[in-house]
Amino acid sequence: MKAFLNGVRISDKDYAYCQKVRENINTRFYAWLASTSAETIGNIEQQDELFGANTNELKDIALSASERKENQRLLLAVEVEGALAREQKKQAEVEIINKASRILTKRVYEHMTKALSNTQHLYVNVLRLPKHMDDLLDTLLTPNSSYKQLASVISSNHGLGEKLIEMVANKQFCRQIGREPRKIQDVQTAVGYVGMEGLRLILPIILIKSRIRFRCEHFPLLATKLWQHALLTSNGSRYLVKEDGTENTPELNNLLAGVLRFLGPIAVYQQFSQSFEESRTQLLSELRELNNRPLYNAMLQANTNPSIMTKLMLEQADKATLALLGEFKSERFKGVKERLVDALTKSSPNEHDKWSMSLQQAEIFSQYELLTKSKCFPNEKLSKAFMFSRYISEEKRDEMGRRNLRQLNLREYIG
């Protein structure tokens, strides 16, 4: 028997089972992220059946007298030949589009894998992270930094100052923090209006959210779902550390880790459209040179298998997060980064502290909460094993569920 956090006691055999459950539900979660509905998960096992085209146009007619049913007209011989020919033509069209889609899926996967291994490309072009990110982190994590210092570093990060000025003029934002909207022209005044301590806490969230492109024709709901997951994980981690009360960890550290943990998944999502377009353009060029007109036309209608996003998220997202974290050289961020790396790379509670464990626990809770609310959690009987995989008791899970962790309570942060 092993005793773990939150009163969880579990044997080695049960622990191994819980880990298997976690792996399966993690795959299911990323399939849900990539699905085009809030409450369904596509069949991620069918790799080749990319199109559910209805090619049956014969339901109201019969090819022979023996097949004829009530209200069906018996076709003449010449009509039978024509119907069969049209059916075969449609089947051939579907087959060649499926073939083009498989070729395109493979090429996009290869393009994505290469792009995601280029950390500088992800940092500058895909996520468009600020050039002076280290200065921003140093200032945020320095307790005695001044309004002027924070305003200066915000102004030097492209678009961040403008975003802050927009926020203080936004009625909804000001209503959430209990203040009146203000038309402010300079960043330093905006910093003073929001307040240093509150701004330290919400600025990382503002920064990362402003980098997300929420429109994607291939995965239209993924960004919104992923941002919900990031917020719920961030809030959950903050709540767990705060409730534990055994470690004096600044709240900013929890919020920073909560949003920066998802740099990799965001990069995978945002790289996809570029990889898709470049891969298809390259394939069309190759097919044109080969004078393969049927496959060329099919490629114009082809799409990738949705399961490619699930596969990329599972295989590449955390690698990308770790690589991007390596680009942050801020000395004051070093402790947060080390704990975040621990949370991403280690599974045993003996290998890291409660702070990094809280991030793992919050992420598991977020997956459970989002899948359950979307009616996509596979079986409520598995929830106990899923929670135990990160040492969360059912009581702790229910307690977290009663909290409003899905929303960012700005008034609680800014006051």
Solvent accessible surface area in square Angstrom, and as a share of the most:
residue,aa,sasa,rsa
1,M,167,0.75
2,K,83,0.35
3,A,66,0.51
4,F,37,0.15
5,L,41,0.21
6,N,54,0.28
7,G,75,0.72
8,V,3,0.02
9,R,149,0.55
10,I,5,0.03
11,S,29,0.19
12,D,88,0.46
13,K,170,0.72
14,D,73,0.38
15,Y,43,0.16
16,A,63,0.49
17,Y,120,0.46
18,C,5,0.03
19,Q,26,0.12
20,K,118,0.50
21,V,9,0.05
22,R,50,0.18
23,E,89,0.40
24,N,87,0.45
25,I,4,0.02
26,N,35,0.18
27,T,41,0.24
28,R,83,0.30
29,F,0,0.00
30,Y,12,0.04
31,A,3,0.03
32,W,6,0.02
33,L,0,0.00
34,A,5,0.04
35,S,12,0.08
36,T,95,0.55
37,S,41,0.26
38,A,56,0.44
39,E,89,0.40
40,T,76,0.44
41,I,41,0.21
42,G,45,0.43
43,N,89,0.46
44,I,51,0.26
45,E,145,0.65
46,Q,92,0.41
47,Q,100,0.44
48,D,72,0.37
49,E,115,0.52
50,L,37,0.18
51,F,70,0.29
52,G,87,0.83
53,A,57,0.44
54,N,123,0.63
55,T,21,0.12
56,N,83,0.43
57,E,69,0.31
58,L,33,0.16
59,K,143,0.61
60,D,98,0.51
61,I,37,0.19
62,A,4,0.03
63,L,47,0.24
64,S,43,0.28
65,A,74,0.57
66,S,109,0.70
67,E,100,0.45
68,R,139,0.51
69,K,148,0.63
70,E,152,0.68
71,N,147,0.75
72,Q,29,0.13
73,R,127,0.46
74,L,74,0.37
75,L,16,0.08
76,L,119,0.59
77,A,81,0.62
78,V,108,0.62
79,E,56,0.25
80,V,28,0.16
81,E,121,0.54
82,G,24,0.23
83,A,0,0.00
84,L,70,0.35
85,A,56,0.44
86,R,131,0.48
87,E,32,0.14
88,Q,121,0.54
89,K,132,0.56
90,K,82,0.35
91,Q,75,0.33
92,A,56,0.43
93,E,83,0.37
94,V,30,0.17
95,E,108,0.48
96,I,50,0.25
97,I,26,0.13
98,N,16,0.08
99,K,100,0.42
100,A,0,0.00
101,S,0,0.00
102,R,100,0.36
103,I,58,0.29
104,L,0,0.00
105,T,25,0.14
106,K,135,0.57
107,R,60,0.22
108,V,0,0.00
109,Y,55,0.21
110,E,80,0.36
111,H,50,0.22
112,M,0,0.00
113,T,48,0.28
114,K,157,0.67
115,A,12,0.09
116,L,8,0.04
117,S,88,0.57
118,N,76,0.39
119,T,28,0.16
120,Q,102,0.46
121,H,30,0.13
122,L,0,0.00
123,Y,25,0.10
124,V,83,0.47
125,N,85,0.44
126,V,5,0.03
127,L,2,0.01
128,R,91,0.33
129,L,12,0.06
130,P,5,0.03
131,K,176,0.75
132,H,64,0.28
133,M,4,0.02
134,D,41,0.21
135,D,75,0.39
136,L,2,0.01
137,L,1,0.01
138,D,47,0.25
139,T,19,0.11
140,L,3,0.02
141,L,26,0.13
142,T,25,0.14
143,P,110,0.69
144,N,132,0.67
145,S,11,0.07
146,S,49,0.32
147,Y,99,0.38
148,K,142,0.60
149,Q,104,0.46
150,L,0,0.00
151,A,6,0.05
152,S,70,0.45
153,V,12,0.07
154,I,0,0.00
155,S,67,0.43
156,S,57,0.37
157,N,1,0.01
158,H,165,0.74
159,G,28,0.27
160,L,1,0.01
161,G,3,0.03
162,E,108,0.48
163,K,79,0.34
164,L,1,0.00
165,I,41,0.21
166,E,108,0.49
167,M,25,0.11
168,V,0,0.00
169,A,45,0.35
170,N,70,0.36
171,K,145,0.61
172,Q,116,0.51
173,F,15,0.06
174,C,0,0.00
175,R,155,0.57
176,Q,82,0.36
177,I,5,0.02
178,G,48,0.46
179,R,74,0.27
180,E,133,0.59
181,P,50,0.32
182,R,116,0.42
183,K,188,0.80
184,I,10,0.05
185,Q,158,0.70
186,D,69,0.36
187,V,19,0.11
188,Q,87,0.39
189,T,59,0.34
190,A,0,0.00
191,V,0,0.00
192,G,37,0.36
193,Y,36,0.14
194,V,1,0.01
195,G,19,0.18
196,M,21,0.09
197,E,115,0.51
198,G,4,0.04
199,L,0,0.00
200,R,15,0.05
201,L,22,0.11
202,I,1,0.01
203,L,1,0.00
204,P,5,0.03
205,I,7,0.03
206,I,21,0.10
207,L,3,0.01
208,I,3,0.02
209,K,93,0.39
210,S,38,0.24
211,R,20,0.07
212,I,14,0.07
213,R,103,0.37
214,F,76,0.32
215,R,230,0.84
216,C,14,0.08
217,E,146,0.65
218,H,27,0.12
219,F,7,0.03
220,P,61,0.38
221,L,60,0.30
222,L,0,0.00
223,A,1,0.01
224,T,65,0.38
225,K,8,0.03
226,L,3,0.02
227,W,17,0.06
228,Q,72,0.32
229,H,0,0.00
230,A,1,0.01
231,L,22,0.11
232,L,2,0.01
233,T,0,0.00
234,S,0,0.00
235,N,9,0.05
236,G,0,0.00
237,S,1,0.01
238,R,21,0.08
239,Y,18,0.07
240,L,12,0.06
241,V,14,0.08
242,K,119,0.50
243,E,89,0.40
244,D,63,0.33
245,G,62,0.60
246,T,95,0.55
247,E,55,0.25
248,N,154,0.79
249,T,16,0.09
250,P,79,0.49
251,E,57,0.25
252,L,13,0.06
253,N,21,0.11
254,N,2,0.01
255,L,1,0.00
256,L,2,0.01
257,A,1,0.01
258,G,0,0.00
259,V,0,0.00
260,L,1,0.01
261,R,11,0.04
262,F,0,0.00
263,L,1,0.01
264,G,0,0.00
265,P,0,0.00
266,I,3,0.02
267,A,0,0.00
268,V,0,0.00
269,Y,6,0.02
270,Q,16,0.07
271,Q,1,0.00
272,F,0,0.00
273,S,42,0.27
274,Q,78,0.35
275,S,0,0.00
276,F,5,0.02
277,E,74,0.33
278,E,79,0.35
279,S,0,0.00
280,R,57,0.21
281,T,87,0.50
282,Q,93,0.42
283,L,7,0.03
284,L,22,0.11
285,S,42,0.27
286,E,64,0.29
287,L,13,0.06
288,R,138,0.50
289,E,146,0.65
290,L,132,0.66
291,N,126,0.64
292,N,56,0.28
293,R,135,0.49
294,P,82,0.51
295,L,15,0.08
296,Y,32,0.12
297,N,62,0.32
298,A,3,0.02
299,M,0,0.00
300,L,91,0.45
301,Q,115,0.51
302,A,4,0.03
303,N,68,0.35
304,T,11,0.06
305,N,8,0.04
306,P,83,0.52
307,S,13,0.08
308,I,6,0.03
309,M,0,0.00
310,T,7,0.04
311,K,95,0.40
312,L,0,0.00
313,M,4,0.02
314,L,71,0.35
315,E,67,0.30
316,Q,24,0.11
317,A,1,0.00
318,D,54,0.28
319,K,131,0.56
320,A,4,0.03
321,T,0,0.00
322,L,55,0.28
323,A,42,0.33
324,L,0,0.00
325,L,1,0.00
326,G,33,0.32
327,E,55,0.25
328,F,1,0.00
329,K,139,0.59
330,S,7,0.04
331,E,134,0.60
332,R,127,0.46
333,F,1,0.00
334,K,102,0.43
335,G,41,0.39
336,V,5,0.03
337,K,40,0.17
338,E,91,0.41
339,R,65,0.24
340,L,0,0.00
341,V,50,0.29
342,D,34,0.17
343,A,10,0.08
344,L,31,0.16
345,T,76,0.44
346,K,74,0.31
347,S,48,0.31
348,S,32,0.20
349,P,24,0.15
350,N,133,0.68
351,E,94,0.42
352,H,22,0.10
353,D,56,0.29
354,K,86,0.37
355,W,2,0.01
356,S,0,0.00
357,M,1,0.01
358,S,4,0.03
359,L,4,0.02
360,Q,10,0.05
361,Q,6,0.03
362,A,0,0.00
363,E,27,0.12
364,I,10,0.05
365,F,2,0.01
366,S,0,0.00
367,Q,5,0.02
368,Y,19,0.07
369,E,20,0.09
370,L,2,0.01
371,L,0,0.00
372,T,53,0.31
373,K,116,0.49
374,S,12,0.08
375,K,161,0.68
376,C,6,0.04
377,F,26,0.11
378,P,57,0.36
379,N,68,0.35
380,E,100,0.45
381,K,177,0.75
382,L,51,0.25
383,S,3,0.02
384,K,93,0.40
385,A,11,0.09
386,F,0,0.00
387,M,0,0.00
388,F,32,0.14
389,S,0,0.00
390,R,23,0.08
391,Y,0,0.00
392,I,0,0.00
393,S,14,0.09
394,E,64,0.29
395,E,123,0.55
396,K,34,0.14
397,R,27,0.10
398,D,62,0.32
399,E,45,0.20
400,M,1,0.00
401,G,37,0.35
402,R,181,0.66
403,R,122,0.45
404,N,115,0.59
405,L,16,0.08
406,R,83,0.30
407,Q,110,0.49
408,L,33,0.16
409,N,79,0.41
410,L,16,0.08
411,R,130,0.47
412,E,91,0.41
413,Y,15,0.06
414,I,21,0.11
415,G,67,0.64
